[in-house]
């Protein structure tokens, strides 16, 4: 007799499903502050379409009296990114939210060697001063 074993896939990025690194975005504003004017406009008109298209992210809205408006993004790596939207219009706020939504939350890093391999090259690193480079002939000059 053959038994069927039910197995669920372990979610990993690139294998089967995609897990977005951004888990939660918090938007804060002030009711009476002039710096929160565009944030309040964004919350009333443009937040609902973004929340519908990215349903895997929690959106929290806070009223912080006497404070400048902020966007805070929390990532599954444990990091958090905070952006002040004091002098931004609604389009710039939208761009910042999509940037937070699509980024991985890691610090920018400088990659010294763009390609890393576990197997070193058999031929070695090419150099213009090696013997094989000197054997190339420049056409048009003798």
N, C-alpha and C positions, 0 to 999 in steps of 0.2 A: 504494500500500500504506500502511496506517495503522499507525504504531508506537505502542505503549503505553509511556508513561514512568512508572516507579514513582517516587512522591514521598512523603516522609514529612513530617508536619506538625511545625513547630517548636513545642515546648511553651511556651505563654505562658498565664498565668492569665487566665481568662475566655474564651479562644479554644480550644475543643476539649477541653482537659484542665486539671486543677487541680494545681499544684505547691505542696505545703505549705511555708511558709517555714521551719518548724522541721526541721532535719536530724537532730539527735542530742540525746539527753537522757542525762546522766550522773547516776547516783544513788550517793552515797557514804555509808558508815556505819562505825561502830566496833563490834567484837565485844563488848567488855566495858563500854563506856560506857552509862550510864543514859539519856543523851539520845537514843540511837539505838534505844531500845526500840520505839517506834511505827514507825520506818523499817524495822526488821527484820521486824516484823509485816506491814507493807505489802508488802515484797519477797517474803515467802513466800506471801501470800494473794491480793493484788490486782494484782500487776504483770503476770502472765500474761494476764488478760483485756484489759488496756489494750494490751499489745504485740500481741495478736491483732487488735484493732480498728483500730489504727494501724500497719500494716505498713510504711509508707513512712518511719518514724522509727526510727533505731537507738537501742537502749537499752543503756547500758553500766553495770555495777554494779562499784563499787570498794570495797575494804575499806581504810579509812584509820584506823589505830590512833591513839587519843588525840585525835581530831578530832570536831567536831560534824557531824551529818549534813547533807548539802548536796544540792540539786538544781541542776544546771547545764544550761542549754539553749543549743544552738548553732544559729544561724540562717544562711540562705544569703546574708544581707546582710553577713556577717562579724562581726556582733555576738554577744555572749554574755550571758546573764542568769543570775545566781547567787542562789539563795534558800536561806537557812539554815532547817532544819526542826527546830530544837532542841526547842521546847516544843509541837509540833503533834501532833495525833492522826492516825490513818490517813485519816479523812475530809478533814481539812485538807490532808494531803499529796496526796491524790487531786485535790482542787480545784486545788492549785498546779501539778500536772503537767498537768491539762487546760488550765489557763490558759497555761502555757508552750507546750503543743502547739498551741493555737488562736491565739496572738498572732503578730504579724508581727516582733517583735523590735526594732522601732524605738522611739526615745524618744518619750514623749508630747509632742505639739506643740499649740500654741495656734493655732487658725485664726482670723485676724482677719476675713477676708471668707469666709463659708461658701460662697458661690457665685462661681466665677471664670469669666469669659467672655472670649472673644477679641473679641467684638463689643459695644461699649458700647451702652447703651440709647438709643434715639432720643428717647424722651420725657424722659429725665433722671431724677434721683432724686426720688421723691415726698417732699414735706415738708408738714406741717400748716400752714405759714405761706405756702404758695404761693397764687396766685390761684384755681387750680382747687379747692383745698381749702376756700376761703372760700365758694364757690358752693353747697356742700352745705348743706342745711337741716336743722336739728334739729327733728324732729316733736314736737309738744306744746308748743313754745315759739315765740312770735312775735317 
